[in-house]
Amino acid sequence: MGPLVLIGVSALGVLELDDALLLSAVLAAATLFVWGWRTGLRMGNGPLSAVVSGLVDTLIGMAVIAVKLLVGH
């Protein structure tokens, strides 16, 4: 939903399209961290485990973004 909203904001002239797409990628990575962090908390292994889980999810998301950039998407 986030990328669609940001592209719509770009169409209104508030943001450049490149900026909107970059911001949507950053928001997607941040969302992955939050999901991983919450999953880590629910596993009950403590806050450090939750942060590690969030970081691992974020790194996976960043790897996907890097592959897309390398391929030219």
VOVEX-370466 format. One record per residue: x, y, z of N, C-alpha, C, CB in turn; residue in one letter. Coordinates in pm, whole numbers, plus 50000, padded with zeros to 5 digits. Glycine has a CB too. Example, Ala and Ser with C-alpha at 12.3 -4.5 7.8 and 13.67 -1.06 7.14 Angstrom:
# residues 2
513194943150780512304955050780513204967050780511314955350905A/512854977550708513674989450714512905000350787514084994050572S/
END
This chain:
# residues 73
500824988150000500005000050000500865012650000499075000050120M/501975012150073502855023750083503385028549949504005020550172G/503945019449866504445024149736503355030349649505075012549662P/502155024749653501065030249574500725044449618499835021149584L/500675046549749500375059949802501485069649763500215059449956V/502735065349777503845074249744503905077449595505155068049789L/503565067949509503515070749366502385080449336503335057549285I/501275078949408500175088449393500575102449436498975083949473G/501325103449545501825116449591502765122249486502555115049729V/503565113549425504465118049319503675123249198505385106549275S/502585116649166501755121049053501145134749080500645110949026A/500925137949207500395151149243501465161949241499745150649380L/502725157849224503805167649216504465171049347503295179849156G/504115163949454504705166749585506135161249593503835160749697V/506355149649534507665143149531508025139549388507685130549620L/509315138649362509765132849236509525117849241511265136149208E/509325111549127509055097249123510225089349181508775092748980L/511465092949147512635085949201512675086749354513925091749142D/512355098449408512335100149554511235091749618512155114949591D/510075091349553508955083449605509295068649607507695085949522A/509955063849502510315049649496511395046249599510795045949356L/512365055249617513405053049717512785053049857514495063849706L/511895062449883511235062950013510395050450038510365075450023L/509755045349935508955033149954509855021249985508105030249828S/511055020649926511985009849957512475010950101513185010049859A/512745023050146513175025050285512065021150381513595039750308V/510845025050351509715021450437509485006350439508435028550389L/509694999850326509544985250321510594978550408509644980150176A/511834983450404512894977850488512604980250635514264983850449A/512104992150669511764995050808510614986150855511375009850824A/509664983650768508564974650802509064960550827507504974650690T/510024956050746510614942850769511284942150905511634939550658L/511974952850945512604952851077511544951551186513434965651097F/510484959251175509434958951278508794945051285508344969651249V/508514939151170507934925651170508884915551234507604921351027W/510154916251199511134907151258511294909351406512464908751189G/511304921851447511434925251589510244919951669511554940651607W/509044922051616507854917051686507834901851691506584922251618R/508274895451582508344880851582509334876151686508744875651444T/510474882951695511474879451797510924880951938512704888051782G/510144891351962509534893152094508534882052124508844906752104L/507764878252023506754867852044507384854152068505834867151924R/508604852252018509284839552041509714838352188510514838251948M/509784849652257510074849452399511544847752436509324838652462G/512434850752343513854849152372514514861852423514564844452251N/513764872352446514304884652501514484895452396515624881952568G/514784907552442514874918952350516054918152253514974931652430P/517174912552297518324911452207517994902252089519564906152283L/517344891252118516914882052011515944888951916516264869452071S/515074897451971514114904651888514824914251793513104912251975A/515834921251843516584930551759517344922951651517554939051844V/517954911751688518674903751590517724898651482519384891951658V/516554894151523515554889451427515144900751333514324883951501S/514944912651387514594924151304515704927751207514274936051391G/516954927251255518084930351167518254920051056519364931151249L/518034907351089518134896850987517074899050879517984882751050V/515854901950920514794904550822515134916750736513444906650892D/515674927150799516054939150725517174936150625516494950150822T/518154928250667519254924750576518754916750456520324916850651L/517804907850480517224900350369516514909950273516234889550421I/515774919450328515104929350245516084937950167514224938250331G/517184941850232518204949850163518874941750052519274954650264M/519044928850074519624920349970518694919749849519884906150025A/517414918849873516454918649763516494932049687515014915949816V/516564943049761516664956249698517944957149616516614967449805I/519054952249669520324952849597520274944649469521464947749686A/519664932949475519544924749353518694931949250518944911049386V/517604937949292516754945249198517504956949134515494950349268K/518314963949215519094975049160520144970149062519754982949272L/520774958849093521794953449004521204948648871522514941949073L/519994943248877519344938248756518754949748674518254928148792V/518464960748742517944972348672516444974248680518324971648531G/515834969348784514384971048800514104984248859513774960248887H/
END
